Amino acid sequence: MEVVFFIVVLIFSIVIHEVSHGAMASALGDNTAKYAGRLTLNPIKHLDPIGSIILPVLLILTTGKGIGWAKPVPINPYNFRDQKYGSFKVALAGPASNFIIALIFGMAVRILQSFEFLPFNLFSIFSFIIFINLMLAVFNLIPVPPLDGSHLLFTFLPYSAQNIKIFLNQFGPIILLFLIFFFSPFFNFLNYLINILFIFIVGFPPMIG
């Protein structure tokens, strides 16, 4: 049941992440995601069966580490009213939505604690939701393609450093796999950062992660 719940929370957290990208693009004047039917909470519209569910769950169960992906939200940056920071805003919207979810459930935990009403099962459920959303937010902010963090980096990368952009676009996925699965200090740092954020939001360490 724990695995099933993890999958359900992960799926809807990913869906909200993707919808946020599309919603921000639409707010900036690009309706590509809207016309493609991606501004919906229907998981079928967003999830890749292998990349969103099967692969990450198998990796987490077998290695304790996971990586996955959803169907990319179709966006045309040339439609943005804000040509300078439009891509930055769209990229940031996904991780920001996960942080907001974590904050909302974190506040719920603190409020319930203040009334001395926090059943263990409810705490476990909220902890899962907070931890998974922090995990998605932190992971996607890594400045390596194809993650959102790379778009944030490229927005402020000077033209003189375009070779860095070219290099990361070519080898980003390989670099990402190496960092996660073969360079344990990096994975440990991410886990440490997620735990610190969890403590900041909730007030005590997570029981998972």
C-alpha positions, 0 to 999 in steps of 0.5 A, a space after each residue: 500500500 505504501 508503494 501504491 500511495 507513493 505512485 499516486 502522490 508522485 503522479 499527481 505531483 508531476 501532473 501539477 508540475 506540468 500543468 503549471 508550465 503550460 499555465 504560465 506559458 498561456 499567461 504569457 500569451 502562448 496557448 500551444 499547451 492549451 490547444 494540445 489539451 495539456 492544461 488539465 489534471 488528467 494524468 493520461 494527458 501528461 504521463 509517459 507510462 515508462 518514464 513517469 511510472 515504471 522506470 522511476 518506481 523500479 529504480 527506486 525499489 532496486 537502487 534507492 535512487 530514481 529518475 523519470 520524465 513526463 511528456 514535455 509540455 508543448 510551448 512556443 517561446 516566440 509567442 511569449 509577451 515577455 521575450 527576455 524572461 518568458 522561458 525563465 518564468 515557464 521553467 520556474 513555474 513547475 518547481 514553484 508549484 511543487 514548493 507551494 504544495 509542500 508549503 501548504 501541507 507543511 502548514 497543515 501539519 504545523 496547524 494540526 500540531 498546534 491543536 495537538 491533533 496529528 494522527 500518525 497516519 495523517 502525518 505519514 500521508 502529509 510527509 509523503 506529499 511534502 517530501 515527494 514535492 520537495 524532491 521534484 522541485 529540487 531535482 528539477 532545479 538542477 541546471 542540467 538539460 533537460 531539467 528546468 534548472 537548465 532553462 533558468 541557467 541559460 536565461 542568464 548565461 552571457 553570449 560569451 558562454 554559449 559554448 557551455 550551453 551547447 556542451 550541456 545540451 549535447 551531454 546533459 542527460 549523460 551528466 545527469 545520469 552520472 551524477 545521480 547513479 555514479 557520484 554518490 556525494 551529489 546524490 547525498 547532497 540533494 538528499 541533505 538539501 531536501 531534508 533541510 527544506 523539510 525540517 524548515 517547512 515542517 519543523 522536524 525531520 522526515 520519516 522517509 528519504 
